[in-house]
């Protein structure tokens, strides 16, 4: 099969729940054929059925652990087998952990780096040629945490700082080739991500909290508009802007007070 015969699709990792599932629904509702990637095939299939029931094309489901070294090859093989290639890549897969870095399991923290950084980087670069052919884009999901140092979630905040920096640079590098790169930086969102991380969702300030659906829609609009950074919610925009104005020591103290971890 020649490259010209491959259908363009939107590839979404971490699509089984939360922001990833909401992104799948938003892109499908706007006419994108989607490929959903995650480890939990049953949840992916249920989401694919729901999208098909809405009248959109049923997404292709690819069960894969994005953190595996061979994940890009496996995903690429699945795409080719279905006559597809990426027009848009959405890197949403990731996780966080609350606790002092010296007390949390080191292996889990290294796995977090592997998923949040290495896998995202691999997928951002692997399909550059097809993204350019279709004048498509990359949407990388970071966090408002990426603007801050994060005692109590030190490794997680650091991984999101990488995603923010990498995505901004890639935005500039790929712009002349017609490929849009947007980094989505939500604040608190009540999803199962919080439960895995050990975050107390009841402590979220209402002004900062957005739903997964609101975040997904803003991410979609930002990518389509070619925006470099999308921070959903006015209050979160203020938080992100303050990081350029406040002394770093103050931000450390605020983050420390927010996460409330016993070191």
N, C-alpha and C positions, 0 to 999 in steps of 0.2 A: 504494500500500500504506500503510495507517495504521500509526501507531506501535504500536498494540496487536497488530498482526499480526507484528511483528518478533521473531525468536527471540533470547533473551539468550545471549551467548557470552563466553568469556574470550579476550581479545586479548593475544598475547604477542609482543613485539618481540625481535629478536636470538635467535630460537628455533632457529637451524640447528645449534647445537652448545653444549657446555658447560652452564652453569647454565640458559640459556634452554631447551635441549632437555630438561633434567631437570625444569624447571618444567612444561613441556608434558605430560610423562609423568605427573607427580604430579597435576596438575589433571584430566587425562583419566581417570586411575585413580579419582578421586573423583567422577566423574559429570559433569564439566564438558565441554560442547562447546567446542572451542578453535579459534581462528584464529591461524595461525602466520605471522609476518611476518619476512622477512629478504631479503637480496640473493641468496643462493645457493639457487635454486629446487630444484635436484637434491637437496641435503641436506634441505631442508624436505619434499620429497615422500617421501624415504626414511623420515624420522621419522614422517610421516603414515601411511605404510604400516605401520610397526611398531606405532603406536598402534592402528590399525584391527585388526591381527592379534591384539592383546591382548583384543579384544572391545568396545573403546570406539568411539564414533562417529568416523569418519575426519575429522580436522581439515581445515578449509578452509586452503589455502595461498595466501598473497598475497606475490608477489615485489615488494619495494619497498625502496628505499634510504631509511631513516627520516630520514637527515640532510638530504634534499631539502626545500626550502621548501614544496613542494606535497604532502609525504608524507601529512599528515593528510587532505587532500581525497581523495587517491588511495585511501587505506585506507578512508575513509568511503564512497566510491563503491563499492568492492568489497564492503563489508558490506551496503549497501543492495541491491546487485545479487543478493546471496544471501539476502535477507530476514532480515538479522541486525542486531543492535546490541549494543554492549558492556554487559555486566553487571560485568565486571572488566577492568581494564587493567593489564597487567604491563609495565613499562618496564625491559627488561633490556639493550637494545642499548647498546653503549658500548665504548670501547677506551682503552688507556693507552700511554705511551711512557716508557722509562727513559733518562735523560741530563740533562745540564745544560740548563736552559731556553734559555740564550743560544746553545747549540750545536745543539740539535735544530732540525729544519726548522720554521720559523714557521708555514707554511701547514698542516702536519700538526697542529700544536698548536691552531691556530684551528679546524680541522676537528673536533678532539677536543672543544673547547668547544661547537661547534655540535651535535654528536651527544649528548654527555653531559649538556648543560644545555638548550640551546634546544629540541631535539626532544623531550626528556623532559617539559619544561614544557608544550609544545604539546599533546602527547598526554594529559598529566594533566588539562588543562583542557577539551579539545575535546569530550569526551563526558560532561560533568558531568550533563546532564539525563537521559541514559539510565541512568547509574550510580545516580542518585537514584530513578528509576522502579523499578529492580530491587533497590534497597537493596543495592547491590554494593560495589565497592571498587577501590582502586588499590594495587598493590605496586610500589614503586620500588626498584631494585637499586642500592645505593650500595656502601660498603666500610668496613671498619675504618679505612681511610686517611682517611675523611671526618672522623674525630675528631682528626687529626694534621696538622701542617705537614709537607711532604714534599720537602725538598731532594733532588734526583736524580730526582724525579717531580713537580715543583712544580705543573704545570698539572693533571695527573691528580688529585692529592690535593685541589687546590682545587675541581675540578669535583665531586668526591664530597662535599666539605664543603657545597657548594651543594645537592646532592641531599638530604643529611641535613637541612639547615635548612629547605629548601622543603617537604619531605615532612612534617616535624614540624608546621610551621605549617598546612599543608593538612589534616592530621589533625584539628587543632582547628577549622578553619573548616567542614569538611564533616561533622563529627560530628553537629551538630544536624539535618542533612538525611538522616541514616541511611546515609551513605557512609563506609566504613572506609578509612583510608589508613595503610599500613604501609611503613616503610623497612627493607629487608633489608641488613645490613652484614656480609658475610662477611669472614673473614681470607683467608689463602692458599688457593687452590683450583687444583689442577693441571688446567688447560684450555688450549685453544689461545690464549686471551687472553694467557697468560703469554709464549708464543712471540712473538706480535705485539709485545708491549710490550718484549721484550728482557730479561725477568726470568729469572734463573737459578733454576729450580725446585728444584734439588738443595739449595739453601741454605735452603729452608723448614723452620722448626722443626716437628717432627712434632706437638707439642702444639697448634700453631696451625692445622695443615692439616686441612681437611675435604674430603670428596668433593662433587662437584656435586649428587649425589642427596641427601646429608645436608642440604646448604644449601637445596635446593629444598623438601624436606619441612618443614624448620623455617620457611621462608618461608610455605608454605601454611598451616601451623597457626597462625602468628602473625597472618596476615591474617584467618583465620576467627575468631580470638579477639579481633580488634579491637585488637591490640597496636600501639603507636606505633613502636617500634624492635625489631628482631630481630637479635641478634648471635649467630650459631651457634657453639657451643663454649665451654666454661667458660673456657679460657685466653684466648680472644678477648674474652670479657666482662670479664675482669680488665684487659686492655689498654685497652679502651674506658673502663672506670671510672677507671683511673690517669690518663687525660688530664685529668680534673677535679681531680686532686690534685697532679700534678707541675708544677713551674714550666715555662713554655713553652720556656725556653732549653734545659732538659734534654731535652724532647721533640724539639726541633730536632736536638740532638746525637745522640740515639738513632736518629732517622730517617736522618740523614746517614750514620751508621755502618752502618745496615742496607742502604741502597741502594748504597753504595760507588761513587760516581760521581766521575770526574776532572773537576773544574771548569776 
